[in-house]
Structure formats: structure tokens, C-alpha cells
């Protein structure tokens, strides 16, 4: 297996995982908090909803950044991390805002 083949395999794998995660995230975020097996007093005290949103969008951002980095490697281009981070931040913030 060549380096290019390995990059393509990792890119496809990470893209698939991200797509599945994104769909699961959209479903889970729209579930009512009452459907969770956590006492309401604990949910309110821990701000569990806010923590869940922050963590889940953070993981989505990491996955998207990984895809962008692998895509840049596949093209043979050196990506600028600041541009990647900025693009991912804007994309995830827009998605979160629309959600």
C-alpha cells in the first residue's frame, strides 16, 4: 500500500465516521432532556445540556479539521492550520446557530 493509498483510506474512513456522527448528533440534540435517565435536578445543577452541546460540537470540529487536513495532504498542499481552524469554527458555529 502506498502512502497515497493510505491517505485515501484514512480520508474515506474519517469522512464516513464524521457523517455518521453528524447525523447521530442532529438526532440526539433534538431529543427532549426528559428522555435521558438523569434526574432533572442534576441536569439543571450541572448545566448538562450546555456541557453536552459544547462537547459534541467540539468533537464535530475536531473531526472536520481532521478531514480538512487529510484533504490537503491528498492534494499535496500544505494547509495553514489557522485557515483550517477558522473555517471549521465558522462552519460549526453556523451549524450550531441554525440548530
Beta strands, then each sheet from edge to edge (+ up, - down):
end
